[in-house]
């Protein structure tokens, strides 16, 4: 679903397939990161899972949803450079 949403929104560039979407459903208590194939070369599924588990989720458990997303995005950007 996140990949389809990213394509629909035009996230990333088609020729590089370098999009990234963080999809969050607060009522469902689910979060995921979907990457294009170009992005996945650097931000692997394991790296994205670690960011969710070690950075985003701990902040969410403290009720700090904005901080969880902000810190998670900052960490992804740092790793993506």
C-alpha positions as CSV (number, residue, x, y, z in Angstrom):
1,X,0.0,0.0,0.0
2,X,2.8,2.5,0.9
3,X,4.6,1.8,-2.4
4,X,1.4,2.4,-4.4
5,X,0.8,5.6,-2.4
6,X,4.3,6.8,-3.1
7,X,3.9,6.2,-6.8
8,X,0.5,8.0,-6.8
9,X,2.0,11.0,-4.9
10,X,5.2,11.0,-7.1
11,X,7.6,10.5,-4.2
12,X,11.2,10.3,-5.4
13,X,12.2,10.2,-9.1
14,X,10.9,7.5,-11.4
15,X,14.3,7.1,-13.2
16,X,16.2,6.5,-10.0
17,X,13.3,4.9,-8.1
18,X,14.6,6.6,-4.9
19,X,11.4,7.4,-3.0
20,X,10.8,6.7,0.7
21,X,7.5,6.7,2.6
22,X,6.8,6.4,6.3
23,X,3.3,5.1,6.7
24,X,1.8,5.4,10.2
25,X,-1.6,4.2,11.4
26,X,-2.0,5.4,15.0
27,X,-5.4,3.6,15.7
28,X,-3.9,0.4,14.3
29,X,-0.6,0.9,16.1
30,X,1.3,0.1,13.0
31,X,4.2,1.8,11.2
32,X,6.2,0.9,8.2
33,X,8.9,2.4,5.9
34,X,8.7,1.6,2.2
35,X,11.6,2.4,-0.1
36,X,12.1,2.4,-3.9
37,X,14.7,0.0,-5.3
38,X,17.2,2.9,-5.7
39,X,16.7,3.9,-2.0
40,X,16.9,0.3,-0.8
41,X,20.5,0.1,-2.0
42,X,21.4,2.3,1.0
43,X,18.4,2.1,3.3
44,X,18.0,-1.6,3.5
45,X,14.9,-3.2,5.1
46,X,17.1,-4.0,8.2
47,X,18.2,-0.4,8.6
48,X,14.6,0.8,8.3
49,X,13.4,-1.8,10.8
50,X,16.2,-0.7,13.2
51,X,15.1,3.0,12.9
52,X,11.5,2.0,13.7
53,X,12.4,-0.3,16.6
54,X,15.2,1.7,18.2
55,X,14.3,5.3,17.4
56,X,10.6,5.8,16.5
57,X,8.8,3.2,18.7
58,X,10.5,4.2,22.0
59,X,9.3,7.8,21.5
60,X,5.8,6.7,20.6
61,X,5.7,4.6,23.8
62,X,6.4,7.8,25.7
63,X,3.6,9.6,23.9
64,X,6.0,11.7,21.8
65,X,4.8,10.9,18.3
66,X,6.2,14.1,16.7
67,X,9.7,13.4,18.2
68,X,9.5,9.8,17.1
69,X,8.9,10.7,13.5
70,X,11.3,13.7,13.6
71,X,14.1,11.7,15.0
72,X,13.4,8.7,12.8
73,X,13.5,10.9,9.7
74,X,16.7,12.6,10.8
75,X,18.4,9.2,11.3
76,X,17.3,8.0,7.9
77,X,18.6,11.2,6.3
78,X,21.9,10.8,8.0
79,X,22.3,7.2,6.9
80,X,21.1,8.1,3.3
81,X,23.9,10.7,2.8
